[in-house]
Every structure is written in C-alpha cells, then in structure tokens.
Amino acid sequence: MGIKIVQGLYSLALVLFTAIASKYFTDIGLNNFYSILNLPEVTPENSYFRIIWRWLYFLLFLSFYIILLSKKTAEEFNEANSLFISQLFLQILWCFSFFFMGQMSASAIVIVLLFMEFF
C-alpha cells in the first residue's frame, strides 16, 4: 500500500473518530442542556450545525492529509502531527464539556486552550 494511501487513511481515521465522539456528546447536549438555554432569535436551527460540521470535518481531514503529504523533516512531521491530534482532542473535550456536561466555564477554558495552540 502506498504511503499516500496510508497517510490518507490515518488522517481520515483520526478526523472520523473526532467527528463521531463529538457528535455523540453534542447530540446528548442538544436534547438536554442546549435546548433549555435562552438563545437569541438569530441562533440558527440545530440542523444547520450538522451541515456545517460535516464540511468542517471534511476540511479538517483534507488539511491534515495535505500536511502529511508535504515534504518535511521527521521533527516537523511529528510537531505537526502532535498539534493536529491535540486540536482534535480539544474539540472532543469542548463538545463534552459544553454539550454533555453543560459547563460553560470549562468550555471557555477549552476554547482558550484551542486558541493558545496557535501561538
């Protein structure tokens, strides 16, 4: 099997796992916690979130695959891989803390951690 296929399957597996785990926590929260929030009238319907997240996860997969294909040293590859995996983990953690647990402050901390990884 070619290296490109292996890298594609690797990036797909990681993003797919993230999408499934995040969807599990989000679906529970949408039915419990999120539905009782006092949301502004301009808040989109829940069905829009599903469409947008599908595209976002596809773009995550594509960007990770492109990063894996780019020529770089082993050190640069490991750094990019670690950063991407930590971003995916933090996405799952945010869905868990916000939707599943309904913890606004913990969710805000996760958002800050996601943002801090860029610097």
N, C-alpha and C positions, 0 to 999 in steps of 0.2 A: 504494500500500500504506500502511495506516495506521501511525502512529508506534508504537502499542501492539504491533502485529504485528512490526514491525522490532525493537523492544526485546525482545520475547519470543524471536524467532529469535536475536538477539545473545546473550542470556543462555543460551539452550539450547545454542548452538554452543560457547560457552566452557566450560560445565559438561560437555558431552558430550566435548569434546576432553580435558578433565582426566580424566574417567572412563575413557576409552579408554587414554590414556597410563598412568595409574595402574594399570589392570587389566593392561596388558602387563607392567609391571615386577613387579607383585605375583604374577602367575601364574608367572613365571620363578622368583621367590624362593620361592614356596610349594612348588615342585617340587624346589628345590635347597637353599637356605640354611635356610628356615624349618622344613623337615621334619626337620632334624638337631638342632634346638635342644632342650634339656632343658626342656620346658614343664611347668608344673604340671598335675595331673589335672583341674583345674576349667577349663582352657582349652577354649573352645567348638570344635566341629568347624569346619573350613575352610568348609563350606557355609553356615554361619550368617553368616560375614563377607560373602559375596556378597549375601545378602538385606539385611543391614543397610546395606551400602554403596549398594545401589540406592536405598533410601529416603533415605539421607543426600544422595546426589547429586540426587535429586528435590527435596528440601527446599532444597538449595543453589540450584538453578535457580529455585525458587519465590521464595525470599527475595531473590535478585538481581533477579528480574523486578519484585517489589514495590518494591524500592529504586529501580529505574529509572523506575517509574511515578510515584513520589512527586514532588510539586512541590518543586523546589529550584532554587537558582541554578546557573549553569554551573560555578562554582567548587566547590560542594558535590557536584554530579554528578560532576565529574572526580575529586574526592577519593574519593568512594565507589567509583567505577569502578576507580581505581588500587588501592585497598585490597583490593577483591574479587579483582581479577586477580592481585595479589601473593599472596593467600591460596591461590588455585588453583595458582599456580606452585609455592609452597612445599609443597603437597600432593603434587604430582608429584615434586618433589625428595625429599620424605620417602620415598615409595614406591621411588624409585630408590636412595636411599642405604641404606634398611633392607633391602628385599627383594632388589633386583637386585645391590647391591654387598655386602650383609651387614655394613655398617659401623655398629655400634651407636653409637659416639661421634658420628659425623657425623649420624646420625639424631636423636640427642639435641639436637644444636645446632639442627637444623631445627625440632624441636618448640619449643625456646626462642624461636626467631625467630617461629614462628606465634603463640606466646603473647604475645610482646612487641608485636606489631602492634596488640593491643587497647588499649595504653596510649599 
